[in-house]
Amino acid sequence: MSPRKRPKRNASAMKMLGAQLAALRRAAGHTQRSLGERVAADEETIASIEQGRRPLKADLAEVLDELLDAKGTLAAGVENLPEIDLFPLWAEQFMDHEREAIALSLYANQVLPGLLQTEAYARTVFRSRVPVYDEDEIETFTAARIERQAILNRKVPPTVSYVIWEPVLHLPLGGSKTHADQLRHLRAQSELPCLSIQFLPLNRMAHAALDGPFVLLETADHQHLAYAETQRGSQWVSDPDEVSILARKYAMLRAQALTPEDSRSLLDRLLGEQ
C-alpha cells in the first residue's frame, strides 16, 4: 500500500471533535464500552477517537449522530475538518481494518507485502515513487509501514496467508545487501505460527489471479471484505457475491502455489546463492 501526498492532519481539530463525541456520549449515559457495542466498534476505538488519536470516519459519525441524537453535529465536524492527513482516506480505512482483522489473505505480484518488508526495502519502495517523495515523507511513510507490522506479534495475532509471485523474490530492490537482508527476514517471518507464505512459481502455465493483486480480510465481527489497489486508486469490496469470487480465486491460487515448506526451501536456495 503506497500513501499519496496530502497535508498533515490537524491534531487539535481531531481532539476537539473527539471531545465533542465524549461529551455527547456522557450526556446519553454511555460508557466507551457500551457505545462501542452499539456501533460494532471496540472500546479502544472509541477511546482513540475521543482522544484525537484516531480519525472519526464519516460513516461512523452519521451512525453516532443518530444514536446520540446529535442532530448532525459529528458528521458536520468530520466534513469540515481541515483537509487531513498523511494517508488518503482509503488507505486509512484499510489500515484500520488490517489493525483489527482476525484473518488476512493477500496475493502480491509486484513487491513484497508491507507487513513483510524490512525497513530498508520499504524505504526503497517509497524512494522509487514517481513523482518523488521528499526525504522527510519517505522516512515518515517508512516508519508508518514498519509500525503496522506489530499486528504479527500481538498476543493474539491474525491468521495471515500470503501467495507471492516468484519474480518478486528476484527483484533486487535497494541493491544486493537490502535484497539479501529482505530474503533473510522473509525466511524468519515464514516460521511465525500465525503466518503462511507460499510462492507462485515461474513455471506455472496459468494461474487464477491474472487480473492482479488483492486482499481478503475478515473483521472481528466476521465481516468478510476484499480490497484491490491500482496505480491511481483503490476499491473496497463488501458485496458477498464479489467477495466470494475473490475468495475462490485465492483458494485456487493456494493450490497452484508451492507449499509453505517448499516455499521455505526456495528461500533457502536463494539465500545460498547470495
N, C-alpha and C positions, 0 to 999 in steps of 0.2 A: 504494500500500500504506500503510495507516494503522495504526501501532502502537497498542496499548492500554496503559493504565497498569498497570505492575506494579513490584514493588520492584526496586531496582537490584541487579545481580549482585554476589555476594560474591567479589571478586577473589582474596582469599587462599585461599578454598576451591578455586577453579578452579586456582590454581597448585599447591596440594597434590595435587589429583587428577592434574594434568599431570606432576608429579614422580613419582607412583606409576607412571604409564604409562611414563615414561622408564626407571625402574628395572626394570620388567618387560621392557621392550624389550631393554635391555642384557643382562639375565640370559638372555634367549632367543637372544642372539647376533645381533640385528638392528640394522642402521643405520636411521635415519629413512627413508631412501630404500627400503631393502628391505622394511621393514614397510609403507610406503605401497603398494608394488607388490602386496603380498599382500592388501591390503584395498581396492584400487582407489581409493586416495587419493594425492595428490602429496606430495612430501617437505615442502613448505611447510605443508601442512595438518597433518601430524604434528608438525612443529616448533612451529606455533602452539598446538596443543593442549597440548603438553608445557610450553610457556612460560606457559600460562594466558591466552593472548590470544584463544583461540577455544574455545567450549564443546565438550565431548565429548558427542555425542548418544547417546541410549540404544541405538539400533540398532547404531551403530558400537562402543559399549562391549561389547555382547554378542559381537560378532564378535571383538574383540580379546581378550576374556576366554578364548574358546575357543582362539584361535590361540596365545596366550601362556601357556596353562594357568594362568590367574589365579583360577580357581575362583569366578568371580562378583564379584571384588573391584571391578572398574571399574564394572560395572553397579550394584552397591550404592552406590558412590561417587556416581554420577550421580543415582540415586534419592534420596539423602539430602543432596544439595546444598541450601543454603537456597533457598527459592522465588525463582527467578532472574529476571529481567533486565528490561532496558529494553523489549525486544520479546517478544511471545508466541512460543512455540516455532515455530508455523507460519510466522511472519514471518521468523524467523532462518533456518529451513530454506530459504525462498525466496531470501533474500539470499545464503546460502551457494552455492546453485545458480546464481544470477544472476552472482555474482562470478567463477565458473569456467566459465560457459557459453561454447560456441563459436557458438551461434545463439540468438536471441530473436525471437519474433514476438508482437505484442500488439495486441488490439483494445480501444480505450478509448472510452467514450461518456458519461463523467461529468466527469472532469477530465483534464488532460494527464498522460501517464505520468511517473512520478517521475524517470526519467533525463533528461527534457527540461525539467524545471521550473527556473525561476530561484529564487534564494533567497527573494525577496520573495513570489513566487507560492506556493512551498512553505509559507512561514510563514503565509500567508493560509489555505491549506488546513487546516493544523493548528489555526489560531485559530478556524476555523469549526466545529470539532468540538463535538458535544453528547453527554454532559456536557463542559464546557470543560476544557481543559488549563490548568495554571498557566504563567506566562511562562517559568520555567526548563525545564519539559518541552517547551514549544514550541520553544525555542532548541536543546535537545538533539536533538529529532526532526528539526528543520530541518537542523542540521549533519550528522546521520547521512545524511539524504537526499542532500545535496549531495556528501558523500564517496562515495556509491555511484556517482556519475556518472563517477568516474575510469576505470571499465572502458571507456568510449567512447574514451579517449585512451591506453590502454595500447599497448605496442609491437605486439602482435598482438590487435587488438580483436575482439569477437564480431561476427558478421553480424547486424544488427538491422533488423527490419521493423516499422513501426507503421501500423495503419489506425485513424484517429481520426474520430469522427463530427463533422461540421462545426459543430454548435451549440456544442461545447466551445470553439471558437475565439472565439465571440461572447460568452461569459460573462466579464464584466469583473471577475474576482476581484481584490480588493485595490485597485480604483479604476483610473482611466484611465492613470496612469503605469505602474503594475505591469502592467496589461494590455498596453500598448504595448511595454514592455520585454520582456515574455514573448513577444510576437509576433516581435520582432526577434531574440531569442535562438533561437526556433524556426526562423526563416528561416536563421540562420547554421548551426545544427546540421544543417539539411537538406542542407548541402553536404558533410558528412562522408562520406568514401568508404565507410565501413562501414555507413552508415545510410540507410534508405529510409523516407520519411514520405509517406503517402497519406491524403487526406481523403475520407470517405464523404459525398457531397453531400446537401444538404437535399431535392433534387428526386428522390431515389430513391423509387420507389413501394413497394419492399420490399427487404430485404437478408437475408443469411444468418446474422446474429447477433442476432436479435431477443430471444434469451434472455439477452443481456448480455455483459459483457466477459470476456476470458480471456487467458491467456498460454500460448504454446508455447515449450518450451525444449529445447535439445539439449546434453547434457553432453559433457565432453572425451572420454569413452569411448563416445560416440554413443548414449547412452540418451536416449530421447525421452519427455518428461514434459509434462504440462499442469497449469495452476493456475487456479483460479477463486476469487474472493473475493466475499463477501456482506456485508451490514450487520454481521452478528454472528459471522462465522467465515470459514473458507476450506476448500478441498478440493484436495488433490493427486490427480492422475490419472496412473496409470502403466500401467493395462491397455492393451495395444496397440490393441485394438478401439476403446476410448473415445478414446484419443489420436488415432487415425485419423479419427474423426468430427470432432473439433475441427480437425484439420489440413485436412480437406476444407472445413469452414466457412470457414477462414481463406483458403484458396485462392480460394474463391468471392468472399469479401469483397474481396480484392485486385483481382479482375476487375471488381467492381462500383464500386470507388472510383476517384477521379481518379488519373491517372498521377502519378508523382513530379514531373514537370515542370509539369503543370497544377496540382498542389498548391502548388508554389512560386509559381506565378503568382497563386493565390488569396491566399497570404500577402502578396504584393506589393500586391495590390489593397486588402487590409485595412489594410496599413501606410500606403498612400496616403490612406486615409480618417481616419487618426489626427490 
